[in-house]
Amino acid sequence: MSKALLRYVRVSPTKARLVAREVQGMNAEEAIAALEFMPNKAAGIISKVIASAVANGDYEPEEVVITSCRVDKAAVMKRWRPRARGTATRILKPTSHIYVEVAEAPAKAEKSAKAAAKAAAEANTENGKEA
């Protein structure tokens, strides 16, 4: 398991969470490929964080699964825009913390062995019922 954290990135956490939900549970290679074609600003940023998490664990992208992709709210920059009659309006520029955690994908051989064992157990119970 490895992780990567990008702090104070200048993207709205609400918008970044929409992208983060899409890649959660995906294979890292597929997630990076999918994010490449998304038009969102957050997609490119999250893609880089996933690549960093994979590299931090010395893995290859096809070997790992994204176990957690979390976007937290960070500090909000406040700016002012002049308005009519000498007044001003506040502009909020939110920032985010993006946290990605990856872990090795379970081997396909283990899955097929478990499926074969389950099928054999079901066959044994069926044979026991018939006899």
C-alpha positions as CSV (number, residue, x, y, z in Angstrom):
1,M,0.0,0.0,0.0
2,S,1.3,3.5,-0.8
3,K,-0.2,6.9,-0.7
4,A,0.2,10.4,-2.1
5,L,-1.1,13.8,-0.8
6,L,-1.3,17.0,-2.7
7,R,-2.0,20.0,-0.5
8,Y,-3.5,23.4,-1.2
9,V,-4.2,22.8,-4.8
10,R,-6.2,25.6,-6.4
11,V,-9.3,23.7,-7.4
12,S,-12.8,23.6,-5.7
13,P,-13.2,20.5,-3.5
14,T,-16.8,20.1,-4.7
15,K,-15.7,19.9,-8.3
16,A,-12.7,17.7,-7.5
17,R,-14.9,15.2,-5.6
18,L,-17.0,14.5,-8.7
19,V,-13.8,13.3,-10.4
20,A,-12.5,11.4,-7.4
21,R,-15.7,9.4,-7.0
22,E,-15.3,8.2,-10.6
23,V,-11.8,6.6,-10.1
24,Q,-12.3,5.1,-6.7
25,G,-11.9,1.3,-6.8
26,M,-10.5,1.3,-10.4
27,N,-7.2,-0.1,-11.6
28,A,-4.6,2.7,-11.6
29,E,-3.8,2.3,-15.2
30,E,-7.4,2.5,-16.3
31,A,-8.1,5.4,-14.0
32,I,-5.2,7.4,-15.5
33,A,-6.4,6.6,-19.0
34,A,-9.9,7.6,-18.2
35,L,-8.8,10.9,-16.5
36,E,-6.8,11.8,-19.5
37,F,-10.0,12.4,-21.6
38,M,-12.0,14.2,-18.9
39,P,-12.3,18.0,-19.6
40,N,-12.2,18.9,-15.9
41,K,-9.2,20.7,-14.4
42,A,-9.4,18.4,-11.4
43,A,-9.0,15.3,-13.6
44,G,-5.4,16.2,-14.7
45,I,-4.5,17.0,-11.1
46,I,-5.9,13.8,-9.7
47,S,-4.2,11.8,-12.5
48,K,-0.8,13.2,-11.4
49,V,-1.5,12.3,-7.7
50,I,-2.5,8.8,-8.7
51,A,0.8,8.4,-10.7
52,S,2.7,9.8,-7.7
53,A,1.0,7.2,-5.3
54,V,1.9,4.4,-7.7
55,A,5.5,5.6,-7.9
56,N,5.8,6.0,-4.1
57,G,5.2,2.3,-3.7
58,D,7.5,1.3,-6.6
59,Y,4.6,-0.4,-8.4
60,E,3.5,-0.5,-12.0
61,P,0.1,1.1,-12.7
62,E,-1.4,-2.2,-13.9
63,E,-0.5,-3.9,-10.6
64,V,-2.5,-1.6,-8.2
65,V,-6.0,-0.6,-7.4
66,I,-7.1,2.8,-6.0
67,T,-8.4,2.0,-2.6
68,S,-9.1,5.5,-1.5
69,C,-9.3,8.8,-3.4
70,R,-10.3,11.6,-1.0
71,V,-10.7,15.4,-1.5
72,D,-10.7,17.5,1.6
73,K,-11.4,21.2,1.9
74,A,-8.4,23.5,2.5
75,A,-8.0,27.2,3.1
76,V,-10.1,29.6,1.1
77,M,-8.5,32.7,-0.4
78,K,-10.6,35.8,-0.1
79,R,-10.5,38.5,-2.8
80,W,-12.5,41.7,-3.3
81,R,-14.2,43.0,-6.5
82,P,-15.2,46.6,-6.8
83,R,-18.9,47.1,-7.4
84,A,-21.3,50.0,-8.0
85,R,-21.7,52.9,-5.7
86,G,-18.3,52.4,-4.0
87,T,-19.1,49.0,-2.6
88,A,-17.2,45.7,-2.9
89,T,-18.1,42.1,-3.3
90,R,-16.1,39.2,-1.8
91,I,-14.8,36.5,-4.1
92,L,-14.0,33.1,-2.6
93,K,-11.2,31.1,-4.2
94,P,-11.3,27.6,-2.6
95,T,-8.3,25.2,-2.3
96,S,-8.2,21.4,-1.7
97,H,-6.2,18.6,-0.3
98,I,-6.2,15.5,-2.5
99,Y,-5.3,12.2,-0.9
100,V,-4.9,9.0,-3.0
101,E,-4.1,5.5,-1.6
102,V,-3.3,2.5,-3.8
103,A,-2.8,-1.1,-2.9
104,E,-1.8,-4.2,-4.8
105,A,-4.6,-5.8,-6.7
106,P,-5.5,-9.4,-5.7
107,A,-3.9,-11.8,-8.1
108,K,-6.2,-13.3,-10.7
109,A,-5.0,-16.8,-9.9
110,E,-6.2,-16.4,-6.3
111,K,-9.7,-15.4,-7.6
112,S,-9.9,-18.3,-9.9
113,A,-8.8,-20.7,-7.2
114,K,-11.4,-19.4,-4.9
115,A,-14.1,-19.7,-7.6
116,A,-13.0,-23.3,-8.3
117,A,-13.1,-24.1,-4.6
118,K,-16.6,-22.6,-4.3
119,A,-17.9,-24.5,-7.3
120,A,-16.5,-27.7,-5.9
121,A,-18.1,-27.1,-2.5
122,E,-21.5,-26.4,-4.2
123,A,-21.1,-29.6,-6.3
124,N,-20.4,-31.6,-3.1
125,T,-23.5,-30.2,-1.4
126,E,-25.7,-31.0,-4.4
127,N,-24.3,-34.6,-4.5
128,G,-25.0,-35.0,-0.8
129,K,-28.6,-33.8,-1.2
130,E,-29.3,-36.2,-4.2
131,A,-27.9,-39.3,-2.4
